[in-house]
């Protein structure tokens, strides 16, 4: 059998001790999609399925050292950013992005994590990173924080995606989260002057921890495989829907648990 070297995807974000979100969710997703995952840790978050208890922020030199170690050695084909505990660490990533060292950059602007300090400062720093992104994936609340107005309806989501694209990313997906239109869960996409919605049947589920991380990680992994952006978006939305459905009966922890991106709920043959 001929072994094919998997594409490398770099995730830059926070470590979640529960394993449900952050870098841990990203690495599971990369593996599930057939990519090899490398990481740059921006923060270590002590959390479980109920809440975050404490955060240890990595200093800019530590972040810079990790970036150098990975990028000097591994053939990174795509990059995803997630949580930054403060605006300081974003500067190191921005410098690499400006140098063209972060291919197929997917920015997941995590702004609602309990461990984040100074959300407005982080949002302002992320605005400087967005022009270097191929894809940005804010949810409605994150889009609201970035734009300074409340994104509440499908029309708002489309407008928000349009405004965020004007700030630099080639593609913006504003995910609807718990917004339901009829029986559908909607995401608004804006790219190259074209507006569209992605929809899927709404799944009512308790376990949704890490669904945003899985979505952006799956996009990055498919881009690393060479997919066109729209194909990567479609794949990622389908993967998240299946992962939520497959984990609907899980009872991991006393709060909302993780989703089943690896297909562990499927019968073992």
Backbone as CSV, one residue per row, in Angstrom:
resi,resn,N_x,N_y,N_z,CA_x,CA_y,CA_z,C_x,C_y,C_z
1,UNK,0.846,-1.188,0.000,0.000,0.000,0.000,0.886,1.244,0.000
2,UNK,0.555,2.199,-0.851,1.293,3.451,-0.905,0.785,4.394,0.173
3,UNK,1.697,4.849,1.014,1.317,5.784,2.061,1.437,7.211,1.540
4,UNK,0.403,7.997,1.765,0.382,9.387,1.329,0.572,10.275,2.549
5,UNK,1.531,11.175,2.478,1.761,12.096,3.590,0.578,13.043,3.715
6,UNK,-0.006,13.150,4.910,-1.169,14.035,5.060,-0.757,15.492,5.007
7,UNK,-1.663,16.371,4.578,-1.377,17.809,4.637,-1.327,18.277,6.085
8,UNK,-0.535,19.308,6.332,-0.359,19.833,7.686,-1.230,21.065,7.877
9,UNK,-1.971,21.077,8.977,-2.774,22.238,9.358,-2.285,22.720,10.722
10,UNK,-2.064,24.002,10.848,-1.618,24.602,12.105,-2.790,25.287,12.784
11,UNK,-3.046,24.903,14.036,-4.070,25.575,14.831,-3.400,26.445,15.880
12,UNK,-3.807,27.705,15.934,-3.279,28.678,16.889,-4.426,29.045,17.822
13,UNK,-4.343,28.643,19.089,-5.467,28.916,19.972,-5.239,28.400,21.376
14,UNK,-6.329,28.296,22.131,-6.264,27.928,23.535,-6.465,26.449,23.770
15,UNK,-5.802,25.954,24.812,-5.963,24.565,25.237,-7.121,24.476,26.225
16,UNK,-8.041,23.556,25.986,-9.236,23.356,26.814,-9.062,22.054,27.584
17,UNK,-8.937,22.137,28.907,-8.668,20.938,29.699,-9.789,19.913,29.644
18,UNK,-10.998,20.327,29.285,-12.094,19.365,29.143,-11.992,18.572,27.853
19,UNK,-11.198,19.068,26.905,-11.061,18.400,25.613,-12.167,18.696,24.635
20,UNK,-13.151,19.496,25.037,-14.320,19.680,24.191,-14.186,20.727,23.113
21,UNK,-13.344,21.726,23.341,-13.219,22.822,22.378,-11.745,23.166,22.210
22,UNK,-11.473,24.306,21.590,-10.104,24.764,21.457,-9.222,23.832,20.646
23,UNK,-7.944,23.795,21.014,-6.971,23.007,20.267,-7.323,21.526,20.238
24,UNK,-7.889,21.029,21.342,-8.227,19.607,21.381,-9.287,19.260,20.341
25,UNK,-10.307,20.100,20.222,-11.333,19.865,19.200,-10.742,20.002,17.805
26,UNK,-9.837,20.958,17.630,-9.204,21.148,16.323,-8.418,19.910,15.908
27,UNK,-7.611,19.373,16.824,-6.784,18.215,16.482,-7.633,16.997,16.144
28,UNK,-8.720,16.789,16.884,-9.621,15.676,16.533,-10.200,15.881,15.141
29,UNK,-10.579,17.111,14.846,-11.174,17.402,13.538,-10.166,17.187,12.417
30,UNK,-8.956,17.690,12.596,-7.928,17.490,11.567,-7.743,16.001,11.286
31,UNK,-7.647,15.203,12.355,-7.459,13.761,12.176,-8.648,13.138,11.458
32,UNK,-9.854,13.559,11.829,-11.053,13.001,11.205,-11.126,13.332,9.725
33,UNK,-10.543,14.462,9.329,-10.598,14.915,7.941,-9.333,14.509,7.174
34,UNK,-8.448,13.766,7.829,-7.282,13.254,7.134,-6.132,14.220,7.022
35,UNK,-6.006,15.129,7.986,-4.900,16.086,8.006,-4.084,15.889,9.279
36,UNK,-2.840,16.353,9.233,-1.955,16.290,10.395,-1.982,17.643,11.089
37,UNK,-2.212,17.635,12.396,-2.356,18.880,13.133,-1.128,19.270,13.924
38,UNK,-0.710,20.514,13.791,0.308,21.129,14.643,-0.365,22.261,15.409
39,UNK,0.252,22.679,16.518,-0.410,23.684,17.351,0.547,24.770,17.820
40,UNK,-0.028,25.939,18.047,0.601,27.024,18.799,-0.367,27.364,19.925
41,UNK,0.069,27.171,21.162,-0.796,27.391,22.320,-0.737,28.862,22.721
42,UNK,-1.882,29.523,22.709,-1.948,30.928,23.118,-2.361,31.087,24.576
43,UNK,-3.049,30.068,25.115,-3.512,30.110,26.499,-3.843,28.696,26.944
44,UNK,-3.696,28.452,28.237,-4.127,27.187,28.830,-5.321,27.505,29.720
45,UNK,-6.461,26.900,29.391,-7.709,27.213,30.083,-8.115,26.031,30.950
46,UNK,-8.268,26.271,32.249,-8.785,25.259,33.165,-10.304,25.325,33.110
47,UNK,-10.904,24.348,32.462,-12.358,24.388,32.302,-12.917,22.988,32.222
48,UNK,-14.220,22.915,32.409,-14.946,21.668,32.200,-16.193,21.994,31.397
49,UNK,-17.154,21.103,31.366,-18.341,21.355,30.548,-19.255,22.417,31.151
50,UNK,-18.988,22.828,32.398,-19.830,23.835,33.044,-19.275,25.246,32.905
51,UNK,-17.960,25.402,33.091,-17.408,26.757,33.123,-15.891,26.719,33.033
52,UNK,-15.321,27.887,32.752,-13.872,28.066,32.801,-13.501,28.607,34.175
53,UNK,-12.497,27.974,34.812,-12.112,28.374,36.161,-10.899,29.288,36.179
54,UNK,-9.970,29.091,35.243,-8.747,29.884,35.263,-8.106,29.863,33.882
55,UNK,-7.278,30.861,33.602,-6.604,30.969,32.308,-5.154,31.372,32.535
56,UNK,-4.237,30.650,31.904,-2.837,31.042,31.874,-2.517,31.492,30.458
57,UNK,-2.253,32.772,30.301,-1.968,33.331,28.982,-0.508,33.122,28.616
58,UNK,-0.250,32.696,27.388,1.117,32.587,26.897,1.629,33.975,26.500
59,UNK,2.871,34.265,26.819,3.447,35.564,26.478,3.755,35.631,24.984
60,UNK,3.849,36.839,24.417,4.196,36.950,22.999,5.479,36.216,22.610
61,UNK,6.568,36.245,23.413,7.755,35.479,23.017,7.507,33.972,22.952
62,UNK,6.678,33.454,23.849,6.363,32.021,23.812,5.559,31.690,22.557
63,UNK,4.609,32.539,22.219,3.831,32.333,20.991,4.744,32.423,19.774
64,UNK,5.623,33.416,19.760,6.547,33.580,18.633,7.460,32.373,18.491
65,UNK,7.930,31.834,19.616,8.802,30.670,19.566,8.115,29.446,18.998
66,UNK,6.854,29.257,19.372,6.103,28.124,18.827,5.880,28.287,17.322
67,UNK,5.512,29.494,16.916,5.311,29.757,15.488,6.578,29.456,14.696
68,UNK,7.715,29.921,15.192,8.980,29.700,14.492,9.298,28.212,14.406
69,UNK,9.111,27.497,15.514,9.437,26.075,15.532,8.622,25.300,14.500
70,UNK,7.339,25.595,14.422,6.475,24.875,13.481,6.758,25.294,12.044
71,UNK,6.775,26.595,11.794,6.878,27.080,10.416,8.260,26.852,9.817
72,UNK,9.290,26.738,10.660,10.631,26.468,10.145,10.806,25.019,9.709
73,UNK,9.883,24.148,10.106,10.094,22.720,9.871,8.981,22.040,9.086
74,UNK,7.740,22.302,9.439,6.623,21.568,8.844,6.057,22.301,7.629
75,UNK,5.627,21.558,6.602,5.042,22.182,5.402,3.572,22.531,5.623
76,UNK,3.344,23.604,6.334,1.974,23.982,6.709,1.188,24.394,5.465
77,UNK,0.039,23.743,5.261,-0.791,24.018,4.087,-1.992,24.888,4.407
78,UNK,-2.350,24.989,5.680,-3.469,25.839,6.100,-3.288,26.162,7.571
79,UNK,-3.879,27.279,7.988,-3.742,27.756,9.365,-5.107,28.183,9.866
80,UNK,-5.382,27.844,11.118,-6.609,28.303,11.765,-6.252,29.024,13.055
81,UNK,-6.860,30.176,13.305,-6.700,30.833,14.599,-8.003,30.742,15.372
82,UNK,-7.856,30.597,16.691,-9.012,30.543,17.576,-8.867,31.548,18.697
83,UNK,-8.799,31.048,19.930,-8.808,31.920,21.102,-7.470,32.618,21.327
84,UNK,-7.544,33.904,21.629,-6.437,34.668,22.195,-6.928,35.233,23.526
85,UNK,-6.147,35.040,24.591,-6.583,35.513,25.905,-6.501,37.026,26.026
86,UNK,-5.636,37.648,25.235,-5.541,39.106,25.201,-5.048,39.503,23.823
87,UNK,-5.000,40.799,23.580,-4.588,41.284,22.260,-3.094,41.126,22.015
88,UNK,-2.301,40.951,23.075,-0.844,40.945,22.918,-0.357,39.844,21.983
89,UNK,-0.914,38.643,22.132,-0.439,37.519,21.341,-0.783,37.605,19.872
90,UNK,-1.773,38.391,19.523,-2.193,38.482,18.124,-1.111,39.143,17.281
91,UNK,-0.320,40.015,17.885,0.721,40.711,17.139,1.725,39.770,16.508
92,UNK,2.087,38.689,17.212,3.046,37.726,16.665,2.459,37.000,15.459
93,UNK,1.188,36.670,15.551,0.514,35.999,14.435,0.366,36.959,13.264
94,UNK,0.019,38.202,13.558,-0.136,39.208,12.508,1.170,39.404,11.739
95,UNK,2.287,39.415,12.442,3.577,39.588,11.767,3.827,38.457,10.779
96,UNK,3.499,37.236,11.165,3.671,36.093,10.267,2.704,36.169,9.090
97,UNK,1.487,36.619,9.367,0.510,36.743,8.281,0.963,37.789,7.270
98,UNK,1.471,38.909,7.756,1.949,39.965,6.859,3.102,39.476,5.990
99,UNK,3.897,38.549,6.528,5.038,38.006,5.786,4.627,36.911,4.809
100,UNK,3.332,36.601,4.763,2.850,35.572,3.850,3.140,34.161,4.304
101,UNK,3.371,33.977,5.612,3.762,32.668,6.135,2.592,31.834,6.634
102,UNK,1.365,32.354,6.535,0.195,31.633,7.044,-0.769,31.364,5.892
103,UNK,-0.553,30.298,5.126,-1.385,30.024,3.950,-2.794,29.592,4.338
104,UNK,-3.748,29.894,3.455,-5.141,29.458,3.663,-5.594,29.749,5.093
105,UNK,-5.438,30.993,5.510,-5.714,31.378,6.892,-7.215,31.454,7.154
106,UNK,-7.658,30.700,8.155,-9.048,30.715,8.612,-9.061,31.352,9.998
107,UNK,-9.745,32.472,10.138,-9.814,33.182,11.417,-11.171,32.919,12.057
108,UNK,-11.140,32.210,13.178,-12.328,31.998,13.998,-12.217,32.991,15.157
109,UNK,-12.907,34.121,15.089,-12.685,35.202,16.062,-13.374,34.933,17.395
110,UNK,-12.753,34.082,18.196,-13.331,33.692,19.481,-13.313,34.899,20.419
111,UNK,-14.494,35.374,20.775,-14.598,36.571,21.611,-15.483,36.369,22.835
112,UNK,-16.123,35.200,22.944,-17.091,34.996,24.017,-16.608,34.020,25.074
113,UNK,-15.417,33.457,24.905,-14.873,32.526,25.878,-14.745,33.202,27.240
114,UNK,-15.085,32.461,28.293,-15.066,33.037,29.645,-13.668,33.465,30.086
115,UNK,-12.632,32.883,29.475,-11.277,33.215,29.888,-10.693,34.430,29.205
116,UNK,-11.446,35.058,28.327,-10.917,36.176,27.549,-11.024,37.477,28.340
117,UNK,-9.924,38.210,28.368,-9.907,39.540,28.979,-9.924,40.593,27.873
118,UNK,-10.486,41.733,28.162,-10.419,42.886,27.248,-10.940,42.533,25.857
119,UNK,-12.203,42.134,25.793,-12.777,41.697,24.514,-12.668,42.768,23.438
120,UNK,-12.874,44.016,23.810,-12.831,45.075,22.797,-11.435,45.202,22.203
121,UNK,-10.407,45.102,23.053,-9.038,45.184,22.549,-8.715,44.004,21.633
122,UNK,-9.206,42.819,22.004,-8.986,41.650,21.150,-9.707,41.830,19.823
123,UNK,-10.938,42.328,19.868,-11.686,42.554,18.629,-10.945,43.533,17.724
124,UNK,-10.385,44.575,18.299,-9.651,45.552,17.492,-8.393,44.930,16.887
125,UNK,-7.717,44.063,17.649,-6.530,43.391,17.120,-6.901,42.400,16.027
126,UNK,-8.017,41.699,16.211,-8.467,40.763,15.181,-8.830,41.492,13.894
127,UNK,-9.351,42.699,14.015,-9.667,43.483,12.817,-8.421,43.731,11.971
128,UNK,-7.257,43.799,12.613,-6.008,43.977,11.863,-5.542,42.675,11.218
129,UNK,-5.971,41.547,11.782,-5.602,40.243,11.219,-6.520,39.831,10.074
130,UNK,-7.766,40.264,10.118,-8.761,39.819,9.138,-8.377,40.074,7.678
131,UNK,-7.697,41.177,7.336,-7.341,41.372,5.928,-6.449,40.276,5.350
132,UNK,-5.817,39.497,6.211,-4.925,38.433,5.741,-5.614,37.069,5.735
133,UNK,-6.896,37.043,6.101,-7.635,35.786,6.174,-8.262,35.439,4.829
134,UNK,-8.211,34.170,4.500,-8.988,33.679,3.368,-10.446,33.539,3.781
135,UNK,-10.673,33.020,4.993,-12.026,32.804,5.508,-12.085,33.283,6.953
136,UNK,-13.177,33.953,7.322,-13.462,34.284,8.716,-14.804,33.671,9.082
137,UNK,-14.915,33.159,10.325,-16.113,32.400,10.703,-16.721,32.879,12.022
138,UNK,-17.086,34.142,12.156,-17.706,34.583,13.402,-19.126,34.045,13.542
139,UNK,-19.542,33.808,14.790,-20.964,33.569,15.004,-21.662,34.920,15.136
140,UNK,-22.962,34.902,15.364,-23.702,36.172,15.397,-23.181,37.103,16.488
141,UNK,-22.897,36.543,17.669,-22.434,37.373,18.775,-21.046,37.946,18.496
142,UNK,-20.181,37.138,17.897,-18.836,37.627,17.567,-18.878,38.678,16.467
143,UNK,-19.747,38.475,15.482,-19.915,39.495,14.445,-20.422,40.798,15.054
144,UNK,-21.323,40.690,16.017,-21.825,41.888,16.700,-20.694,42.630,17.400
145,UNK,-19.807,41.875,18.069,-18.690,42.497,18.784,-17.705,43.153,17.824
146,UNK,-17.482,42.529,16.686,-16.546,43.088,15.711,-17.091,44.345,15.050
147,UNK,-18.411,44.376,14.827,-19.012,45.471,14.064,-19.608,46.572,14.934
148,UNK,-19.918,46.241,16.183,-20.485,47.245,17.069,-21.981,47.425,16.935
149,UNK,-22.676,46.478,16.299,-24.138,46.518,16.256,-24.679,45.094,16.350
150,UNK,-25.935,44.968,16.793,-26.502,43.664,17.111,-26.913,42.906,15.854
151,UNK,-26.335,41.745,15.662,-26.681,40.867,14.543,-27.722,39.875,15.051
152,UNK,-28.969,40.045,14.623,-30.058,39.276,15.218,-30.838,38.428,14.227
153,UNK,-30.933,38.835,12.974,-31.793,38.171,11.998,-30.963,37.647,10.829
154,UNK,-31.553,36.789,9.984,-30.825,36.356,8.785,-30.376,37.522,7.910
155,UNK,-31.221,38.544,7.781,-30.818,39.716,6.999,-29.632,40.425,7.653
156,UNK,-29.642,40.499,8.994,-28.507,41.080,9.716,-27.234,40.278,9.458
157,UNK,-27.365,38.955,9.462,-26.196,38.094,9.240,-25.579,38.354,7.872
158,UNK,-26.433,38.486,6.858,-25.932,38.768,5.510,-25.251,40.132,5.456
159,UNK,-25.859,41.123,6.105,-25.259,42.454,6.141,-23.923,42.430,6.883
160,UNK,-23.877,41.691,7.988,-22.639,41.594,8.755,-21.537,40.937,7.936
161,UNK,-21.874,39.870,7.228,-20.879,39.203,6.384,-20.363,40.148,5.310
162,UNK,-21.271,40.917,4.725,-20.894,41.879,3.685,-19.954,42.948,4.255
163,UNK,-20.268,43.463,5.439,-19.420,44.492,6.044,-18.055,43.937,6.438
164,UNK,-18.031,42.713,6.946,-16.759,42.132,7.363,-15.867,41.820,6.167
165,UNK,-16.452,41.407,5.047,-15.657,41.176,3.839,-14.985,42.466,3.398
166,UNK,-15.663,43.579,3.573,-15.066,44.858,3.175,-13.818,45.174,3.991
167,UNK,-13.671,44.500,5.152,-12.489,44.694,5.981,-11.323,43.814,5.614
168,UNK,-11.495,42.942,4.612,-10.333,42.207,4.157,-10.456,40.743,3.845
169,UNK,-11.195,39.924,4.645,-11.244,38.498,4.328,-11.890,38.266,2.963
170,UNK,-11.464,37.226,2.275,-12.072,36.935,0.982,-13.455,36.310,1.143
171,UNK,-13.623,35.539,2.213,-14.908,34.898,2.499,-15.233,35.115,3.968
172,UNK,-16.484,35.409,4.250,-16.959,35.497,5.632,-18.204,34.637,5.769
173,UNK,-18.212,33.797,6.791,-19.400,33.020,7.142,-19.846,33.473,8.521
174,UNK,-21.023,34.055,8.629,-21.599,34.384,9.928,-22.525,33.238,10.297
175,UNK,-22.126,32.472,11.301,-22.907,31.295,11.669,-24.075,31.692,12.556
176,UNK,-25.192,31.006,12.338,-26.420,31.379,13.018,-26.545,30.871,14.433
177,UNK,-25.791,29.804,14.765,-25.887,29.256,16.116,-27.291,28.786,16.422
178,UNK,-27.911,29.373,17.454,-29.242,28.933,17.874,-30.370,29.642,17.129
179,UNK,-30.035,30.437,16.114,-31.077,31.094,15.321,-31.711,30.080,14.379
180,UNK,-33.021,29.924,14.470,-33.734,28.957,13.644,-34.745,29.693,12.782
181,UNK,-34.748,29.380,11.494,-35.729,29.920,10.561,-36.552,28.746,10.061
182,UNK,-37.791,28.663,10.527,-38.583,27.481,10.228,-37.967,26.284,10.927
183,UNK,-37.545,25.306,10.152,-36.863,24.137,10.709,-35.392,24.113,10.325
184,UNK,-34.893,25.236,9.796,-33.533,25.266,9.268,-32.590,26.087,10.153
185,UNK,-31.354,25.613,10.240,-30.268,26.389,10.839,-29.519,27.071,9.706
186,UNK,-29.382,28.388,9.783,-28.820,29.164,8.679,-27.461,29.749,9.025
187,UNK,-26.588,29.784,8.023,-25.356,30.561,8.068,-25.369,31.486,6.860
188,UNK,-24.855,32.698,7.024,-24.790,33.651,5.916,-23.359,33.736,5.406
189,UNK,-23.202,33.641,4.085,-21.881,33.658,3.462,-21.801,34.839,2.508
190,UNK,-20.683,35.545,2.564,-20.443,36.613,1.601,-19.058,36.428,1.008
191,UNK,-18.981,36.418,-0.314,-17.692,36.250,-0.986,-17.758,36.842,-2.375
192,UNK,-16.736,37.618,-2.714,-16.566,38.135,-4.076,-17.853,38.743,-4.622
193,UNK,-18.549,39.505,-3.780,-19.764,40.165,-4.220,-20.979,39.273,-4.290
194,UNK,-20.856,38.040,-3.840,-21.976,37.095,-3.916,-22.453,36.753,-2.515
195,UNK,-23.743,36.881,-2.301,-24.347,36.564,-1.013,-25.103,35.254,-1.133
196,UNK,-24.958,34.412,-0.130,-25.712,33.161,-0.128,-25.941,32.725,1.318
197,UNK,-26.879,31.822,1.486,-27.095,31.198,2.785,-26.785,29.713,2.664
198,UNK,-26.195,29.157,3.710,-26.081,27.713,3.838,-27.095,27.281,4.888
199,UNK,-27.844,26.244,4.589,-28.861,25.797,5.534,-28.757,24.298,5.741
200,UNK,-29.237,23.877,6.894,-29.302,22.457,7.224,-30.427,22.282,8.227
201,UNK,-31.017,21.098,8.305,-32.071,20.882,9.294,-31.569,21.182,10.705
202,UNK,-32.364,21.916,11.457,-31.991,22.275,12.814,-32.017,21.040,13.702
203,UNK,-30.944,20.831,14.470,-30.852,19.706,15.395,-30.935,20.255,16.814
204,UNK,-31.926,19.825,17.562,-32.040,20.228,18.956,-31.206,19.269,19.789
205,UNK,-30.156,19.782,20.406,-29.235,18.910,21.120,-28.619,19.637,22.303
206,UNK,-28.313,18.893,23.329,-27.648,19.430,24.518,-26.153,19.600,24.279
207,UNK,-25.576,18.678,23.534,-24.129,18.652,23.357,-23.719,19.421,22.106
208,UNK,-23.221,20.621,22.314,-22.771,21.450,21.187,-21.408,22.071,21.463
209,UNK,-20.748,21.641,22.548,-19.462,22.223,22.915,-18.435,22.000,21.808
210,UNK,-17.808,23.065,21.375,-16.772,22.965,20.361,-17.258,22.967,18.933
211,UNK,-18.549,23.169,18.713,-19.065,23.099,17.341,-18.471,24.192,16.457
212,UNK,-18.251,25.386,17.008,-17.625,26.446,16.218,-16.184,26.124,15.872
213,UNK,-15.458,25.546,16.837,-14.076,25.151,16.583,-14.010,24.075,15.510
214,UNK,-14.896,23.100,15.591,-14.914,22.019,14.601,-15.217,22.573,13.215
215,UNK,-16.149,23.515,13.126,-16.509,24.097,11.833,-15.300,24.759,11.175
216,UNK,-14.628,25.636,11.904,-13.486,26.343,11.313,-12.311,25.405,11.073
217,UNK,-12.114,24.426,11.953,-11.021,23.467,11.764,-11.256,22.600,10.537
218,UNK,-12.500,22.200,10.322,-12.812,21.386,9.143,-12.598,22.180,7.860
219,UNK,-12.951,23.461,7.876,-12.689,24.311,6.704,-11.193,24.334,6.408
220,UNK,-10.386,24.587,7.441,-8.936,24.650,7.246,-8.387,23.328,6.731
221,UNK,-8.869,22.221,7.275,-8.376,20.911,6.847,-8.717,20.629,5.390
222,UNK,-9.925,20.979,4.988,-10.293,20.741,3.582,-9.530,21.686,2.650
223,UNK,-9.274,22.909,3.079,-8.441,23.802,2.271,-7.039,23.219,2.114
224,UNK,-6.521,22.610,3.179,-5.198,21.987,3.105,-5.180,20.834,2.112
225,UNK,-6.313,20.177,1.948,-6.438,19.098,0.964,-6.588,19.635,-0.458
226,UNK,-6.779,20.950,-0.605,-6.900,21.542,-1.927,-8.305,21.857,-2.369
227,UNK,-9.286,21.745,-1.469,-10.667,22.057,-1.831,-10.832,23.538,-2.168
228,UNK,-11.763,23.838,-3.062,-12.217,25.210,-3.244,-12.922,25.657,-1.965
229,UNK,-12.934,26.964,-1.721,-13.455,27.459,-0.451,-14.917,27.069,-0.246
230,UNK,-15.750,27.258,-1.244,-17.172,26.942,-1.080,-17.360,25.463,-0.794
231,UNK,-16.574,24.608,-1.425,-16.656,23.172,-1.143,-16.239,22.883,0.296
232,UNK,-15.205,23.566,0.776,-14.758,23.376,2.155,-15.826,23.829,3.146
233,UNK,-16.495,24.946,2.848,-17.565,25.433,3.725,-18.713,24.435,3.787
234,UNK,-19.101,23.932,2.635,-20.209,22.976,2.577,-19.867,21.708,3.342
235,UNK,-18.653,21.216,3.150,-18.206,20.015,3.862,-18.251,20.248,5.371
236,UNK,-17.719,21.384,5.814,-17.631,21.656,7.243,-19.007,21.755,7.888
237,UNK,-19.952,22.389,7.209,-21.298,22.491,7.781,-21.927,21.112,7.923
238,UNK,-21.751,20.273,6.911,-22.282,18.919,6.992,-21.640,18.115,8.104
239,UNK,-20.327,18.268,8.270,-19.620,17.539,9.321,-20.121,17.935,10.702
240,UNK,-20.294,19.227,10.939,-20.769,19.687,12.245,-22.170,19.151,12.532
241,UNK,-23.044,19.187,11.535,-24.393,18.662,11.733,-24.387,17.195,12.120
242,UNK,-23.586,16.403,11.419,-23.501,14.973,11.743,-22.891,14.758,13.123
243,UNK,-21.886,15.562,13.457,-21.215,15.401,14.746,-22.140,15.740,15.913
244,UNK,-22.972,16.769,15.749,-23.953,17.098,16.791,-24.976,15.979,16.925
245,UNK,-25.470,15.496,15.806,-26.459,14.421,15.830,-25.890,13.167,16.481
246,UNK,-24.661,12.805,16.127,-24.075,11.560,16.629,-23.778,11.610,18.122
247,UNK,-23.599,12.808,18.674,-23.297,12.933,20.104,-24.531,13.256,20.935
248,UNK,-25.704,13.175,20.341,-26.913,13.634,21.036,-27.218,12.828,22.300
249,UNK,-26.760,11.581,22.370,-27.022,10.754,23.549,-25.828,10.672,24.492
250,UNK,-24.760,11.375,24.195,-23.590,11.347,25.074,-23.889,12.036,26.399
251,UNK,-23.252,11.549,27.447,-23.325,12.191,28.757,-21.910,12.320,29.302
252,UNK,-21.181,13.253,28.748,-19.821,13.538,29.195,-19.846,14.837,29.982
253,UNK,-19.760,14.745,31.298,-19.823,15.936,32.130,-21.255,16.321,32.447
254,UNK,-21.391,17.306,33.330,-22.721,17.724,33.775,-23.246,18.936,33.024
255,UNK,-22.445,19.494,32.115,-22.885,20.602,31.278,-22.994,20.164,29.835
256,UNK,-23.177,21.112,28.913,-23.205,20.768,27.490,-21.887,20.121,27.074
257,UNK,-21.982,18.919,26.517,-20.787,18.158,26.182,-20.313,18.383,24.763
258,UNK,-19.211,17.707,24.394,-18.631,17.864,23.061,-19.433,17.137,21.999
259,UNK,-19.087,17.404,20.757,-19.739,16.742,19.630,-18.832,15.635,19.096
260,UNK,-19.431,14.712,18.364,-18.749,13.481,17.955,-18.151,13.619,16.562
261,UNK,-17.061,14.370,16.454,-16.463,14.595,15.142,-15.760,13.354,14.612
262,UNK,-15.387,12.434,15.502,-14.648,11.239,15.078,-15.543,10.059,14.728
263,UNK,-16.845,10.189,14.907,-17.739,9.092,14.574,-17.696,7.947,15.561
264,UNK,-17.346,8.239,16.817,-17.258,7.180,17.812,-18.609,6.563,18.140
265,UNK,-19.696,7.274,17.836,-21.021,6.724,18.127,-21.443,5.677,17.111
266,UNK,-20.725,5.606,15.987,-21.060,4.614,14.969,-20.639,3.232,15.445
267,UNK,-21.388,2.186,15.072,-21.008,0.824,15.465,-19.629,0.467,14.930
268,UNK,-18.847,-0.227,15.738,-17.536,-0.699,15.312,-17.710,-1.996,14.540
269,UNK,-17.195,-2.029,13.321,-17.347,-3.216,12.476,-16.058,-4.028,12.526
